[in-house]
């Protein structure tokens, strides 16, 4: 499996911009005409089916060959996983007392939730490729993060959050198994049969992936609107929320960059650590929120994730471009020096 070609950040940015506009449109529509009564029940059922289909696709798209092939760089993967599932949650928990006072407990809980999520797959690989890092390591690390996150994220949320809005007990475990684990395992099992179709219809599958997330966002935000949960969320809270997201991303970028140097990794592996260890997956987070939180609380819980998602794309796209151009110049200078006069 290969990553996207270096030097093509424009396409990724265009997709991200269109996706962001669709998400904002879903949020606006949820305020204007949220489904109620029987329509709300039908939307909730459809949302559960969409979650299952989304994780089925995640399982079917995940390359076991890439996952197994990248295991030789286990030290790099351990650092990325530690950043994703240890460093991020600890940073969010350290910031939570201040976030509780500045944003309120609901948005503060959303910040902890986003910190518990797995890394992204597409953008982690794309940015690593653009920055001339190790794409093979990025593929393996991002894939492993997605698999581990199916279990690790609910465990971290259960351990760190005890609010009434968080689902708990036997029902939550059953929902987790039926909506996330079972479809994911089914997708993995059927991957040999579906691989050709997924390869031929990659654009269609990607569009379906994003459309599913847009629909889940609409249902989650509609629940919050109907329950009146947005009454306590004022527009004045949005700038500090963006500030918290930018601060958490800055800490993640600094620590992952530092860890790569302290561990003595190659330039290519350090790049993979930087981009894979500093991302959080909106695609995985939105459906997980629908399982881990009560319907009314899910909309508020994913609001910090939506902010973080767009911020990480904009910031990391620029970092990847700068690193890619710098390393292209360095490689050209080394090649010229090797050739001699």
N, C-alpha and C positions, 0 to 999 in steps of 0.2 A: 504494500500500500504506500503510495507516495502522497506527499503533501502538495499544496498549491504551489504554483511556480512563483519564484521570488520576483519582486519587482512589479507585482500586480495588486497593490493595495486598493486601487480605485474600485474594483469590482466588489471587494468585501465591504468597503465603505458604502457603496451604493445599496447593497443588500441590507446593511445595518440601518441605513437611513429610512428605506422603505418599510422595514420591519418596525422601526420605532414609530413611524407615522401610523401604521396599522394598530399598534398597541395603544397609542394615544387616542385614536379613533374609537377603539373598543371601550376605553375608559370613559370617554365623553358620552358614548351611546348608553353606557350603563347608568349614567346620571339622568339622561333625558327620558329613556323608556326602559327601565329595568323590568324583567318579567316578574309577574306576581301570580299567586295562586297556582292553578294547574300548570300554567306556562312555566312558572318557576320550578315546579316539581319535574317537569319534562326536561328543562334545561339542566337541572342538577343531575338527572339520570344520564343525559347525553354527555355531560361533563365527565362523569365516571367512565363511560365507555370510551371517550376520547383519551382520557388518561391511560387506560389500558392499551389502546391502540398506539399511543405515543411511545410507551415503554416497550411494546412489542417491536416497533420499528427500531428503537434504540438497540435492542438485543439483536435484531436481524442485521443491522448495519455494522455492528462491532466485529472487527476482524480478529479472530483468535490467533491467526498467524502473526499479525503485528504485535499482539499482546505477548505471545510466547517468544517471538524473535527479539524483543527488546529487553527481556529479563536479564541479559548479561550485564547491563548497566544498572545493577541493583542499587548501588550506592546513590546514584542520581535519582532513581525512583523513590527511594526512601526519603530523600530530602524533599522532593516534590510532595509526597504524601504527607510528610510531617508539616509542611507549610500549609497544605490544604485543610487537613483535619485536626491540626494541633495549634499551629501558630495563629491562623485566622480566628478560631473560636476563642483562644486566650486573649487576643487583641480586642475582640468584640466584648468579651466579658469584662475586661479592664475598663472599657469605655462605657459600659452599660449604666453605672451609677450617674454619670454625667448625662448620658442620653435619656435616662428616665426623667431627669429634671428639665432638660432642654426640649425634648420631643414628646414625652409622655410614655407610659409603659407599653402601649400597643406598637408604636413605631420602634421603640427600643427593642422589643421582642423580635420585630422584623429584621433588625440589624444582626441580632444573634443568629437568627435563622439563616440569613444569607451567608454568614460566616461558616456555617456548618455544611454548606452545599459542596458537591464535587466541582472539579474544574471543568471548564468548557472543553469541547473537542475541536470543533471547526476553527474557532479563532485562535486557540492555543497553537495549533499546527500551522495555521496561516501566518501568524505573526513570527513564529520561530523560523519559518521558511523565508519570509521577507527579510528578517535580520540575519540570514545566513547561518542559522544554528543547526543543531542536529534534529532533522525532521523525524528520523527513525525513533529517537528517544522521545520526542514529543508525542508521536502517535501512540507509543506504548504507554507512556505516563498518563496521557489524557484518557485513554481507553481504560486503564486500570482504575483511575480515579472515578470514572463513571460506574464501573462495576462495584467498587468498594462503597461508593456513596449511597447505593441503594440500601445498604445496611447501616453504614456509619452515620449518615445524616440523621435518620430517625433516632439512633442511639444517642447522638450528641444533643439533639433537641430534647429528648426525654430526660437526659441527665442534667441539662442546664436550665430548663424552663419548666416551671410548675404552675403556670397560670391556668385559670379555668378555660381559656380559649384553646389550649392545647389538648388534642384528643389523647386519651390514655386508656389502658386496660385491654381486655380481650378483643373488644370491637376494633380498636385501633390496629392491633396486630393482625386481625383478620382482614381489615381493609388494606393494610400494607401488603399482605401476601397476595390478595386477589387483584389489586389494582396495579401493583408495581412488580413484585417478585415473579409471580406466575407468568404475566405477559412477557417480561424480560427473558425468563428462562425459555419460554415457548419460541420467542424470536431467535434466540441462540440455537435452539434445537433445529429450527427450520431454515437457518441461514444457508446450508448447502443447497436447498431447493430454491431459495429466493435470491441468491447472490446475483445470478444473471439478470433477473428483473431489476434489482436495486441498482446494478451497474448501468443498465440501459436507461433507466428512468430516474437517474439521480436528481435531475432538476425538479421533476414532479414530486418525488419523495421529500425533497427539501422544502418545497412550497407547502406540501401537506403538513410537514412538521411545524412550520411557522404558523400556518392557518389554525392548527390545533391549539397552539399556545395562545393565539389571539382570542379564540373562543373561550378557553379556560379563564383567561384574564377577564373577559366580559362577564362570565357567570360569577366569578369570585367578587368582582367589584359591584355587581348588581346585588348580591347578597348583602354586602356591606351598606349599600345605599338604602335598600329596603329596611334593614334593621336599624338605620339611623346612626351607624357607627362613624360616619364621616362628620357628624356634627361636632365632634371634638377635635377634628383635624383641620386646622386653619391654614390658609395659604401662607401665613407668616412662618409656619413650621417647615416649609419646603426648602428655603435657603439653608437653614442649619442642617436639615437632613442631607442635602447635597454635600455640605461641608463634612459631615461625619463620614459619608461614603468616600469622599476624596481623601480624607485623612487615613482611613483604613487601607485604601489602595496604595497610598504613599508608603505606609509602614510595610505593607506586603512587598512592594517593589524593592524597597531598601533592604529588607531582611533576606529576600530570596537572592538579590544580587550579592549581598555580603556572604551568604552561606555558600554560594557557588565558588567564591574566591577562597574562603577559608578551607573548603574541602579540596582545593587544588584541582578542580575540574578543568577540562579543556574549554576553550572559548566557545565551541559549539555546544557543549553540554551546559555551560553556564547560561547560555541563551535559552535553552530549553527549560532550565530551572526557573529563570526569570519570568517567562511567559506562561508556563504551565502552572507554576506555583502561586501566581497572583490573580488567577481568574476564578470566577464563579459562574455556574451555568444557570441561565434563565430557563433554558429548555427543560432541565431537570427540576429546577426549583418551583416553577409554577404548578405542575401537577403534584409535586410532593406537598406543597402547602395545602392543597385541597384535601389531602389525606391526613396530614398531621394537625391541622387546625380546624376548628369549627367553621362552618360555611360563612358565617358573618365576619369572623376574624381573618379569614384567608386573604381577603382583598387588601386589608391594611398590612398584613404580614408581608405581602409581595411588593408593596410600594417601595421600600428601600432597595429591594433587589432590582426593580426596574430602573431606579436611579443609578445604582452601581453598574448595571449592565451597560448602559450607554456611556457612562464615564470611563469604564475600563476599555471600551472599544476606541473611544476618541484618544485617550492618553496613550494606550499601548500601540495604536496605529502609528502615532508620531514617533514613539520610541523605536519601534521596529524599522521605520523608514530611515531614521537617523543612523541606527546601528548598521543597517544593511548598506547604506551609502558609505559609511566610514570603513566598513570591512571590505567593501569592494575596492576602495582606494588603497587600503593596506595590502590586499592581495595583489593588486596591480603593481604596487611599488616593490613588493617582494619578487614578483615575476621579472620585473625590469632589472632588479639587482642581481638576480640569478643569471640572467642572460649575459650581463656585463657589457662592456663597450664593444 
